[in-house]
Amino acid sequence: MTMSSALTEDSECYLYTHIITGIASIVGHNDSNAEKEYDPYSSTMVACLFFIMLTFIVSTLSKNYSQVDKLWSITPVIYSWMCITPVIYSWMCITDTRTLIMAILATIWGGRLTYNFYRRGGYEWPPWSGDEDYRWAYVQKGEFMMMLTNPIVWNIFNFVFISFYQMVLLWLIATPSLVAYTMAHSSSKPQDIDCETPHGVYAPYNPIGLDGIATLLFLLFVLMESIADNQQYAFQTEKYRQKNAGEKLTGYYADGFCQSGLYAVLRKPNYAAEQSIWIVFYLFGVASMNGAVENDQAEIYNNKLKLWWNWTALGWILLVSLFYSSGKLTEQITLKKYPLYKRYQKRVGMYIPFVGPFIWKMLGNSGDDNDDANTAKKQT
């Protein structure tokens, strides 16, 4: 076995061992020496279990099933800060740059999203109140599955999917911080585990490498999500202002849904950005392991591919799956409210732009003028 392949296998073994150790410490089957050291795996898992029970109990008592939504932008931030790594040298202790930057980026994302949820009425006093996601009412009425109209089945669904699954998902999307923590911590302080500590795997934060690319992309997608949320908020605010004032709605306001700005390119640009944010966040975990192949040119390619994949990819994969399913449900509801939405679906992609119309718009052209005229005629 060559050095590069050994390092790759050791790193995989090392990461899986920490997961097992973290679970063991939660259920009380860990040794006393391990308990003396801070373990972000078990600590974040315990926090996740707390949030699962909190959201289930509060949603059951309050009958407001958007409790997870209130914590969506908060829990990944908490998990990221729980993974800040003190790197110990012979004479000093400093903080690993990568885990710190990951926590700061998560905080930027979380702060902006929390504010957006607040201005839409998501947070009120008492804290378990506030606007509930309109989709839960549709699901509870059997629009998704008729069996969910049964109160017992609904409570099971509330625990298994709304509380447990979504909270575990929020933990998973933040777990690249655990990988970065593991790699940084292993570089300065070996752990007593069953497989060799991968000292040669750890690579410091590289602003001109994958870390720098991930940082720029993360901020870019946060900006995209912010612009999309602001455009949607401005559109809905103006639409309801006109309706409440008794004014006649025309153009896109008559259609009922936003189709300008980023919404002229994607039907759900904010959700597309949200998924992209956590795919990019995964790259930090990859970057932390990217020093594993320094020798044996014959195996560099294969081992580099292995380092691009680790168990934390499950987070963004499940997130993309969730947004795909929830996006389909949202659009079913929207079609019932706004019949013209079907035309919009044919013209604009949901999460990925349709190539032809996208290039046409980038050239400064628009195929909406005739549609807008027809819409205006229908409203008169």
HUQUI-V420380 format. One line per field, one symbol per residue. phi: phi as a letter, one per 20 degrees, with the letter a starting at -180 (. if undefined). psi: psi as a letter, one per 30 degrees, with the letter a starting at -180 (. if undefined). burial: # if it has 9 or more other ideal C-beta (glycine too) atoms within 8 Angstrom, else .. A space follows every 10 residues. Layout:
phi=???
psi=???
burial=???
This chain:
phi=.effffffff ffffffffff ffffffendd ffffffefcf ffffffffff ffffffffff femdedffgf dgedffffff ffdfdeeedf cbccefffff ffffffffff fffffffffe nfdbdffeeo feggffffff enfebfffff gfffffffff efefffffff fffefgffff fgfffffdbg decfcffegf efcfgdfddf gffffffgff ffffffffff ffffffffff ffffemffec mffffobfcd mffedcfcff ffffffgeff ggffffffdf efddclgfdg ffffffffcb fffgffffff fffffffffg ffffffecgf ffffffecff dcffgggffg ffendbeeff ffffffffee
psi=kleeeeeeee eeeeeeeeee eeeeeegghl leeeffkkjf eeeeeeeeee eeeeeeeeee efgjggeeef fegeeeeeee ffgkjjjklf gljlkkeeee eeeeeeeeee eeeeeeeefg gfklklffal kkkffeeeef ggfekefffk eeeeeeeeee eeeeeeeeee eeffffeeee eeeeefffjk kilflkkief ekklkjfgbe eeeeeeeeee eeeeeeeeee eeeeeeeeef eeeffglkkl beeeeflkgl bfffekeiee eeeeeeefee eefeeeefgf gfjfliffge eefeeeffkl fffeefeeee eeeeeeeeee feeeeeejef feeeefekle fkkkeeeeee efgglkgfee eeeeeeeff.
burial=.######### #########. ######...# ...#....## #########. ######.### .#.####### ########## #####.#... ....##.### ###.###### ####.##... .#.#...#.# .#..##.### .#.....##. ..###.#### ########## ########## ######.... ..#...##.# ###.##..## #####.###. ##.######. ###.##.##. .##.....#. #########. .######### ########## ########## ###..#..## ..##.##..# .##.##.### .###.##.## #####..#.# #..##..### #.##..##.# #.....#... ##..##..#.
